[in-house]
Amino acid sequence: MSSTTEQPPEARGQILVIFALSVGVLILFAALAFDTGMMLVQRRDQQNAADAAALAGSYFLPTNAAKARSAAVEIATANGYTQGGNVVVTVNIPPTSGPRTGQAGAIEVRIEDNRPSIFGGIIGVAGWDIGARSVAVNQDGVGGSFAMLALEPTGCDALLVSGNGTVTANGNIQVNSTCSTGALRRQGGGDITVTASDAACNVAGDITDGGGRGTIACTQNEGAPVIPDPLAGLAAPPKPGYPADIVRVTGTKAIPAGCPGAVAPALESTELAPLTCQFPSSYAGTTWRLYPGYYPGGFALQGGAFYFEPGIYWIGGGGIQINGSGTVSISVATGGSTLDSGILFYNTENPEYSDECAAGTATAPAVMCIQQIFLNGAQASVDFYPLANGSIYDGLIIFQDRNLDIPGDDLVLNGSTSVLQVRGTIYLPSGDVRVNGSGGTTTTDQVIAKTFTVNGSPGSSVNVLFDERFVFKFTQAGLVE
């Protein structure tokens, strides 16, 4: 005989009530968890914005607090936090809280916002107060936190590696472009490898791997804060006087027309009558010593060996070409003949014809206006160390006028089995750098440019060594809190 025990109606009603309450509590917890998650995402975005703003401002300290403040506000705005409404952006120079309170050369950025609650209203919470704080200071005498910095703000392929070459950077890669379809792009058989301690590819926009055999070997950080141009405050080298006469070391040929010391003074290049200092292929087998100074019309080395004495080579139009078969170019110590520090090429236009160059009416733009720097290691041996004479430009090897951008590539480095070593910091803030590998190695230490393109054939490599002995020691901002 069996019997069934039924619960009284009152008990069944209590179970329904308990179940309903439980479901309500679970929904409430889920809703609050969603709100909390969204709050944490916004907190992260605010912290990134505060970090970027503090870094931007610190570049101008301790000398220009007003510029530091406006730079910090500008970067906060660019990252979506504009003063007004629920958003409060506070910039304190020096900091007013924390261990760096009152420290000269330090900047504190606070970003506060109130995020409307999505589900918190269920429990009477209309919004969540979210805040982020960051402190940055200047650190003198360092080469920055990156080996490659692409300053292009929005364009795609700001850093592009294609073909079959290998790019190895011993410092991090930073791309400022916000392009959402490939701010940094790798395609084909090329490889990107970062060997820094944190091995990061920091990109404000998107990282796109276009397939093929190659790989991207770094920690890929998309949506990274933008790093402002760290050399934005560095003045261009002042225009020097004309160079000392070129000296013939070996051979019997005369100094060519357009060069300092040309056999007829009327054939020397001057600002009002610029000429390219050109050594054609017929000068193969000769050796020459070049001196720093103002070269109106630039120079083209297509035959011979050339010792570059230490100093700044100020190119006022005409650009630089080193591309002759068997041509050897090397930076030397004063009076020397072996590789040593160091030189700086400053590339700009002829000041006398700047208006004509801007208007496109220059009668001889090839020598009056800014032209490309073309170093062709596929034919010539190029071996340069950067400036090292105790000046503010030490560590720079190439500096292009930040107000000028040549149509197409501003700097072309063609690597091959010949030596192509351009050590130090390459700085073209408005220009485009292209490295073409051809079975050899191109070596430098740091590149700061608008864009950077690498196209290598099999067996070619680009090494960005980021050697602190060679790179420019700018006043680099660093986050400390």
Secondary structure, DSSP 8 states (H G I E B T S, - for coil): --------HHHHHHHHHHHHHHHHHHHHHHHHHHHHHHHHHHHHHHHHHHHHHHHHHHTTTTT-HHHHHHHHHHHHHHTT--SBTTBEEEEESS-SSSTTTT-TTEEEEEEEEEEE-SSGGGGT--EEEEEEEEEEEEEEEE--SEEEEE--SS-S-SEEEEET-EEEESSEEEE----TTTSEEE-TT-EEEE-SSS-EEEESS-EEE--SS--EESEEEET------TTTT-------------EEEESS----TTSTT-SSGGGS--SSS---EEE-GGGTT-EEEE--EEEET-EEE-SSEEEE-SEEEEEESS-EEE--TT-EEEEBSTT--SB-S-EEEEEE--GGGHHHHHHT--SSHHHHS---EEEETTTSEEEE-B--SSSTTTTEEEEE-TT---SS-SEEEEESSS-EEE-SEEEEEEEEEEEEESSSEEEESEEEEEEEEEEE-TT-EEEE---TTTS--EEEEEE--
